[in-house]
Amino acid sequence: MGKCDACLTRIPYATLIATIMCLLGVVVFCGTMYRGATLAFLMFNDVFRMRLFWVEAIQMTFVIIGACMGALGLMILTIGCLATGQTRYKVYKAWRSRVGGRISCAVFMVITYILQIAWILMFCFLIIITFTFTTFWYMCDNPRVQDRRDCIDFTQFYFFFPENHRQEHMKVCSDQEVKQFCKDYVEKAEILFILATASCLLIILSLVHYLMCLSANYAHIRDHEKFQELQDLHYLTDMDAISGRDRF
């Protein structure tokens, strides 16, 4: 039990929870956005006759984001393990190691803060995308569109389309186009973007959790430095006292 308790005291539970939240959010975000970008590409290609050549670059960006966020989470978890329990007393004995630990915590705090701002911007962007696809779904849910009495007309949004784009390609009228637009693309993409928005919020919460953990680890390492100095001073005092007794 003694060894088991010692191992349990070395686990940074707060950082571990933040890492699980971050990895779960990143996996859901990358998966849903990768598939959502594919559906959006197919929708523009099949329904609006638009060729988008940057979709593969966006998909690769999501893969890179997932790998970077996973690596960041594991590195912060490693710092948390080094600054927790008895491990902290073994790793940060020397002055240089304590300075290095404080600098690493400060650097990761800055990186996490910048990433948090970036993910907040991504969250705002996803809210706009989700709102747009929800609006598309309500347009599809119109009884007149379902009965094929009206078309889904996007000609009033012509400024979103390339120049010289034909107006008939800005309307969704035929049965096949309505089915592709509503059932095959919009309905599926809306769910994916809702999940991506929720996962983005989870990532933001995990980054806030990371900031609190890194701040606590920075304070622990700094306090450990003061404790080490006090311990060294107490040791020198005891040595002086012993040497004084030896003289007498």
Disulfide bonds with the S-S distance in Angstrom:
Cys140-Cys182 2.12
Cys151-Cys173 1.98
